[in-house]
Amino acid sequence: MIDLNKLVKQNILALQPYSSARDEFSGEEGVFLDANENPFGELNRYPDPYQRKLKQKLAQLKNVSVGNTFIGNGSDEVIDLAFRIFCDPAHDKALTFTPTYGMYEVAAGINNVELLKIPLDTEFQIDLAGVKQMLQNNNIKLMFICSPNNPTANLINKADIEYLLSNFNGIIFIDEAYIDFADNENSSIGLINRYNNLIVSQTLSKAWGLAGARIGTAYASDEIIKLYNKVKPPYNVSKMNQQAAINALDNIEVFKKNLSVILSEKERLKRELSKTKLVRKIYRSDANFLLVEVSDADFVYNELVKQKIIVRNRNKQVKNCIRISVGTPQENDELLTALNNLQ
Ligand SMILES: *Cc1c(COP(=O)(O)O)cnc(C)c1O
């Protein structure tokens, strides 16, 4: 176990967190004259600052304790808080593996923390020798691993993740936004009891279809969750968003049905795309999108936009690649027709 007090910023250790009216009294019934709320209306009351109902459902689903669960206003907040808790601006550094999700760079920039980057290898896996070298003379507090990785779509080897967990004395943040599209045993969530420096972040934005509700989650040791609760804005998840998430979790059959359609559509897309002349290569995908190498990504992207079909041009990250999210069967058909008309 790592002494987390050595990793946390001194000002955060010393911080006296805001104590909200709902911290002091959290019962559901009574005459509430404590928060200067308006007594009239439907959304007149502040939401539960610790999202207890929602956390109970998530914790049960993920087989973890409520005390190991945090909910943020999207993963974006979960990522930002990691910088704010652990990285002293202009001093500490963070590390990630590229190409990857752009928010780590943006959150690092906002927090004035340098983000070091090691390119993934030709299989889009972590170059462990490169990491060892990078760790030698750098003040690295925080490491971001995205698995399945965006935009490359593949899972990162679990053995490499465990190696890093055993050998890195900072915080390891594993972004599992797409984990529900992969097999369950690939999640690192089961490791949070063994490594107190591990944060596993997930989201309801992708497989749960709630990108509009902004529900990001973090699973970690209770020490880390306490730090997150200390630093987060008191009412960071709105009542409507908490309720939307609870409704989705109560309808797991809908989730499963949509997930299976997306997964079978992904296979169909892969088959059909590989028959089109413009497609050079389709990378292995453990997510709900495909990274596809075409003859000329800028050309294909622009031609598709003309037909009002929007994919993500990743030419700058991976040469001549576009990233295609799996849509409804009809949307996928439209994409395939448009591509076939291009060649
Ligand atoms: C889409 C995505 C997220 C989701 O972010 P939210 O803020 O929860 O919507 C997180 N990480 C990665 C890598 C993503 O691609």
The ligand as a MOL file (V3000), in Angstrom:
LIG
                    3D

  0  0  0     0  0            999 V3000
M  V30 BEGIN CTAB
M  V30 COUNTS 15 15 0 0 0
M  V30 BEGIN ATOM
M  V30 1 C -16.5570 9.2910 -24.2510 0
M  V30 2 C -15.4290 9.1390 -23.2980 0
M  V30 3 C -15.5920 9.4430 -21.9380 0
M  V30 4 C -16.9050 9.9080 -21.4210 0
M  V30 5 O -16.8440 11.1280 -20.8280 0
M  V30 6 P -18.1200 11.6830 -20.0520 0
M  V30 7 O -17.6190 12.9850 -19.5320 0
M  V30 8 O -18.4070 10.6870 -18.9430 0
M  V30 9 O -19.2420 11.7850 -21.0100 0
M  V30 10 C -14.5260 9.2420 -21.0780 0
M  V30 11 N -13.3610 8.7620 -21.5250 0
M  V30 12 C -13.1800 8.4370 -22.8050 0
M  V30 13 C -11.8970 7.8620 -23.2390 0
M  V30 14 C -14.2010 8.6440 -23.7360 0
M  V30 15 O -13.9850 8.3500 -25.0230 0
M  V30 END ATOM
M  V30 BEGIN BOND
M  V30 1 1 1 2
M  V30 2 1 2 3
M  V30 3 2 2 14
M  V30 4 1 3 4
M  V30 5 2 3 10
M  V30 6 1 4 5
M  V30 7 1 5 6
M  V30 8 2 6 7
M  V30 9 1 6 8
M  V30 10 1 6 9
M  V30 11 1 10 11
M  V30 12 2 11 12
M  V30 13 1 12 13
M  V30 14 1 12 14
M  V30 15 1 14 15
M  V30 END BOND
M  V30 END CTAB
M  END
